[in-house]
Amino acid sequence: MSTVLLVVGILVFLIVAHELGHFIAAKIFKVKVDEFGIGYPPRAFTFGRWGGTEYTLNWLPFGGFVRLFGEHGDPPAGGSRKGSFAGAPKYAQAIILLAGVAANALVAWFLFAGALTAGIPRVIMERGQLEGAQLFVNTVVSGSPAEAAGIRVGDEVTRIVETSKGTVAELTPQQVVTFIGSRGGEPVEVTYRREENIFTSTMIPAHAVVEKSADRPAIGLGLVLVTDEALSFWQALQESGPRTIAAFKETIIGLWGLVRDAAAGEPSLKSIVGPVGLVDFVGNASRHGMGHVLALAGFISVNLAIINLIPIPALDGGRLALLGVEAILRRPPHRITVQAFNFLGVALIIFLMITVTYNDIARLLA
């Protein structure tokens, strides 16, 4: 139950942050905000009205919403368009719609920073003073001595020694490359940990294992130095920026892969996780500590940002698409066209929700 509440809390926080982005942008462009709601109707409680906006708490605790004055293009009371979303310049409407995505990106940046401050695994270039840093395998070259020895991605290398002389390598990626590269024909012994098991394999470095350095002996391992030492918040803010960008790239590549597979006639939604599946992910993260929960929340925030840009009605991307059509045609699309677009979009969202939830439950029961 505590994990379920944590999932709900994360989703509510991220969605409210998204809506807060719309809210702030609307206020900046002097578009009236009729209501800022936490959760979805029916209404449970009204906090009050300030600055022309009613602040409410609603019974369905799955996010939040912002209700803008004239957001659906309906003529405001009295025919005045002043202060309405529809009456705002097109660039202002676009910025208001994009502000939710920007808010999720900003929140992800701070969540990743919080995770790094709490201490989560991160790649470093040199060991330096971090004696607790660990050397992990992140790639194994196909057909290499390392692959033949059974080493896998994710294994932790704990010792590399030249068997004939007993010379031990310093465990940093560059030092290992140099150490092995100078021992062509000489067997080396690699000790590594996989989960709770320790293995030792002897292999002979060979030429032409790594294409870019065919003349240098290698065993075919790509290595990274990883530490979970906590950073100061300022250091974490600096490092979380690239981490946020990387999360956006990873999400976009994954989404594009789904679209490409669907276009090729091989659609699959099994890799998509919904709210039910998040319970398992968040539960696993919480067992590793708050830093991992914050990092997962940051990744979810990035996913919300990307998903909201998909040109489907009910999402910001769909409204941006209609706004673009209106800007090109210099008139609003026909109401029937918009209604059909909205109907198809909502039907698609319902289908995706049902399919993803089914996959989540099947995965949990497997």
C-alpha positions in Angstrom: 0.0 0.0 0.0 2.8 2.4 0.8 4.3 1.8 -2.7 0.9 2.6 -4.3 0.7 5.8 -2.3 4.2 6.7 -3.3 3.3 6.1 -7.0 0.2 8.3 -6.7 2.2 11.0 -4.9 4.8 11.0 -7.7 2.3 11.2 -10.4 0.2 13.9 -8.7 3.3 16.0 -8.0 4.6 15.7 -11.6 1.2 16.4 -13.2 0.5 19.3 -10.9 4.0 20.7 -11.8 3.1 20.3 -15.5 -0.2 22.2 -15.0 1.6 24.9 -12.9 3.7 25.5 -16.0 0.6 26.3 -18.0 -0.7 28.4 -15.1 2.4 30.6 -14.8 2.6 31.1 -18.5 -1.1 32.0 -18.7 -0.6 34.6 -15.9 2.4 36.1 -17.7 0.4 36.6 -20.9 -2.6 37.9 -18.9 -4.9 35.0 -19.9 -7.5 34.4 -17.2 -7.3 31.1 -15.3 -10.7 30.1 -14.1 -9.6 27.1 -12.0 -6.5 25.4 -10.8 -7.4 22.0 -9.6 -5.4 19.3 -7.8 -6.9 15.9 -8.7 -9.8 15.5 -11.1 -13.6 16.2 -10.5 -15.9 15.7 -8.8 -14.9 18.5 -6.5 -14.1 17.8 -2.9 -13.1 21.1 -1.5 -12.5 24.7 -2.6 -9.5 26.5 -1.1 -10.7 29.9 -2.2 -10.4 32.4 -5.1 -7.4 34.6 -5.5 -6.5 36.7 -8.6 -9.6 35.6 -10.4 -8.6 31.9 -10.1 -10.5 29.3 -8.1 -8.2 26.8 -6.3 -9.8 23.4 -5.8 -9.1 19.9 -4.4 -10.9 17.1 -6.3 -11.8 13.5 -5.5 -9.8 11.6 -8.1 -6.2 11.9 -7.0 -4.5 11.2 -10.3 -3.0 14.6 -11.2 -4.4 18.1 -11.7 -5.7 20.5 -14.3 -5.9 24.2 -15.3 -9.1 25.6 -16.8 -8.3 28.6 -18.9 -10.9 31.3 -19.8 -12.0 30.7 -23.4 -9.6 27.8 -24.0 -11.9 26.0 -26.4 -12.4 29.0 -28.6 -16.0 29.5 -27.3 -17.0 33.2 -27.3 -16.7 34.5 -23.8 -19.7 36.0 -22.1 -20.6 39.3 -23.6 -18.6 38.6 -26.7 -15.3 40.0 -25.3 -12.2 38.1 -26.1 -10.0 40.0 -23.7 -8.2 37.8 -21.2 -9.3 34.6 -23.1 -6.9 31.9 -24.3 -8.5 32.1 -27.8 -8.0 35.8 -27.9 -4.3 35.6 -27.0 -1.7 35.9 -29.9 -0.8 32.6 -31.5 2.7 32.7 -30.1 1.4 33.3 -26.6 -1.0 30.3 -27.0 1.9 28.1 -28.1 4.1 29.2 -25.2 1.3 28.5 -22.7 0.9 25.0 -24.2 4.6 24.3 -24.2 5.0 25.6 -20.6 3.8 22.4 -19.1 6.5 20.4 -21.0 9.1 23.0 -19.9 8.0 22.6 -16.3 8.4 18.8 -16.4 11.9 19.3 -17.9 12.8 21.7 -15.1 11.4 19.4 -12.4 13.3 16.4 -13.9 16.5 18.5 -13.7 16.0 19.1 -10.0 14.9 15.6 -9.3 18.1 14.2 -10.9 20.1 16.7 -8.9 18.3 15.5 -5.7 19.1 11.9 -6.6 22.8 12.7 -7.1 22.8 14.6 -3.8 21.4 11.5 -2.1 23.8 9.3 -3.9 23.1 7.1 -6.9 25.5 5.3 -9.3 27.2 7.6 -11.7 30.0 7.2 -14.2 33.3 9.0 -13.4 36.4 9.3 -15.6 39.1 8.8 -13.0 39.2 7.0 -9.7 41.0 9.9 -7.9 40.2 9.9 -4.2 37.1 7.7 -4.7 38.4 4.4 -3.4 34.9 3.0 -3.3 34.5 3.4 -7.1 33.7 0.2 -9.0 34.7 -0.9 -12.5 31.8 -2.3 -14.5 31.5 -3.9 -18.0 29.2 -1.8 -20.3 30.1 -3.5 -23.6 31.4 -6.9 -24.7 32.7 -7.1 -28.3 31.2 -9.9 -30.3 33.6 -12.7 -31.0 36.2 -11.3 -28.5 38.2 -13.3 -25.9 36.0 -11.7 -23.2 32.8 -13.0 -24.9 34.3 -16.4 -25.2 35.2 -16.3 -21.5 31.6 -15.7 -20.6 31.9 -12.1 -19.3 28.6 -10.1 -19.6 27.5 -6.5 -19.6 26.9 -5.5 -15.9 29.6 -7.6 -14.4 31.9 -5.9 -12.0 35.7 -6.3 -12.7 37.5 -6.7 -9.4 41.0 -7.7 -10.5 43.1 -8.0 -13.7 46.6 -9.6 -13.5 49.2 -10.8 -16.0 49.5 -14.5 -15.0 53.2 -15.0 -16.0 54.6 -12.1 -13.9 51.8 -11.4 -11.5 51.6 -7.7 -12.5 48.2 -6.2 -11.4 46.4 -3.6 -13.5 45.1 -0.4 -12.0 41.3 -0.6 -12.2 40.4 2.4 -14.4 39.1 2.1 -18.0 42.2 3.8 -19.5 44.7 2.0 -17.4 43.1 -1.4 -18.2 43.3 -0.6 -22.0 47.0 0.4 -21.6 47.8 -2.6 -19.4 46.2 -5.2 -21.8 47.4 -3.4 -24.9 51.0 -3.9 -23.9 50.6 -7.7 -23.3 49.9 -9.2 -26.7 50.3 -13.0 -26.5 50.6 -13.0 -22.7 47.6 -14.4 -20.8 45.7 -12.2 -18.4 43.5 -13.3 -15.6 40.2 -11.3 -15.1 38.3 -11.7 -11.8 34.7 -10.4 -11.9 31.6 -10.4 -9.8 28.1 -11.2 -11.1 25.4 -10.6 -8.4 26.8 -12.5 -5.4 29.1 -14.9 -7.4 32.8 -14.4 -8.1 34.4 -15.7 -11.3 37.9 -15.8 -12.7 38.7 -16.3 -16.4 42.0 -16.5 -18.2 42.3 -15.1 -21.7 44.9 -14.0 -24.2 44.7 -10.4 -25.6 44.4 -10.5 -29.4 44.8 -8.0 -32.3 41.9 -6.8 -34.5 39.4 -7.2 -31.6 38.5 -3.5 -31.5 38.1 -2.1 -35.0 39.4 1.4 -34.2 42.6 0.0 -32.6 43.2 -3.2 -34.7 46.9 -3.0 -34.1 46.5 -3.0 -30.3 45.9 -6.3 -28.4 42.6 -6.3 -26.5 40.2 -8.7 -24.9 37.0 -6.9 -26.0 35.7 -5.2 -22.9 34.2 -1.7 -22.6 34.6 -0.5 -19.0 33.1 2.3 -17.0 34.1 3.5 -13.5 31.0 3.9 -11.3 30.6 5.5 -7.9 27.5 6.3 -5.8 29.3 8.9 -3.6 26.9 11.8 -3.0 27.6 15.2 -4.7 27.0 18.6 -3.3 23.8 20.1 -4.5 25.7 22.6 -6.7 27.7 19.8 -8.3 24.6 17.8 -8.7 22.8 20.6 -10.5 25.7 20.8 -13.0 25.7 17.1 -13.6 21.9 16.6 -13.7 21.6 18.9 -16.8 23.4 16.4 -19.2 21.5 13.5 -17.4 18.2 15.2 -18.2 19.2 15.8 -21.8 20.2 12.1 -22.1 16.9 11.0 -20.6 15.0 13.1 -23.2 17.2 11.5 -26.0 16.6 8.0 -24.6 12.8 8.5 -24.4 12.6 10.0 -27.9 14.6 7.1 -29.4 12.4 4.6 -27.6 9.2 6.3 -28.8 10.5 6.5 -32.3 11.3 2.8 -32.2 7.7 2.1 -31.3 6.4 4.2 -34.2 8.9 2.6 -36.6 7.8 -0.9 -35.6 4.2 0.1 -36.0 4.8 1.5 -39.5 6.6 -1.8 -40.4 3.5 -3.8 -39.3 5.1 -5.0 -36.1 3.4 -2.9 -33.4 4.3 -3.8 -29.8 3.2 -2.0 -26.6 4.8 -4.5 -24.2 7.7 -2.2 -23.4 5.4 0.6 -22.3 4.7 0.8 -18.6 1.5 2.4 -17.2 0.5 3.3 -13.6 0.1 -0.3 -12.5 3.5 -1.2 -13.8 5.0 1.8 -12.1 4.1 0.2 -8.7 6.7 -2.5 -9.3 9.3 -0.1 -10.6 8.9 2.4 -7.7 8.9 -0.5 -5.3 12.3 -1.7 -6.6 13.7 1.8 -6.6 12.5 2.4 -3.0 14.4 -0.7 -1.8 17.6 0.9 -3.1 17.0 4.2 -1.3 15.5 7.6 -1.8 18.1 8.6 -4.5 16.8 5.9 -6.8 13.2 7.0 -6.2 14.1 10.6 -7.1 16.0 9.4 -10.2 13.0 7.3 -11.3 10.6 10.3 -10.7 12.9 12.4 -12.9 12.7 9.9 -15.7 8.9 9.7 -15.4 8.8 13.5 -15.6 10.8 13.4 -18.8 8.4 10.8 -20.2 5.4 13.0 -19.3 7.0 15.9 -21.1 7.6 13.8 -24.3 4.2 12.1 -24.2 2.4 15.5 -23.9 4.1 16.6 -27.2 2.6 13.7 -29.2 0.0 15.3 -31.6 -3.0 13.5 -30.0 -6.1 15.5 -28.8 -6.4 15.9 -25.1 -2.6 16.3 -25.0 -0.6 19.5 -25.5 0.8 18.2 -28.7 -2.6 17.8 -30.3 -3.6 21.3 -29.3 -0.3 22.6 -30.7 -1.0 20.7 -34.0 -4.5 22.4 -34.3 -2.9 25.7 -33.4 -0.4 25.2 -36.3 -3.2 24.3 -38.7 -5.0 27.5 -37.7 -1.9 29.6 -38.2 -1.4 28.1 -41.7 -5.0 28.4 -42.8 -5.4 31.8 -41.0 -8.7 30.5 -39.7 -9.8 27.9 -37.1 -10.3 24.4 -38.5 -14.0 23.4 -39.1 -15.7 22.4 -35.9 -16.7 19.0 -37.2 -13.0 18.4 -38.2 -11.9 19.3 -34.7 -14.5 17.1 -33.1 -13.6 14.1 -35.3 -9.9 14.7 -34.5 -10.7 14.8 -30.8 -12.9 11.7 -30.9 -10.2 9.7 -32.6 -7.6 10.9 -30.2 -9.6 10.1 -27.1 -10.4 6.7 -28.5 -6.7 6.1 -29.1 -5.8 7.1 -25.6 -8.5 4.8 -24.1 -7.2 1.9 -26.2 -3.6 2.6 -25.2 -4.6 2.8 -21.5 -6.5 -0.5 -21.6 -3.7 -2.2 -23.5 -0.9 -0.9 -21.3 -2.8 -1.7 -18.1 -3.4 -5.3 -19.4 0.3 -5.6 -20.1 1.2 -4.3 -16.7 -1.0 -6.8 -14.9 0.2 -9.7 -17.1 3.8 -8.7 -16.3 3.1 -8.6 -12.6 1.4 -12.0 -12.6 4.1 -13.7 -14.8 
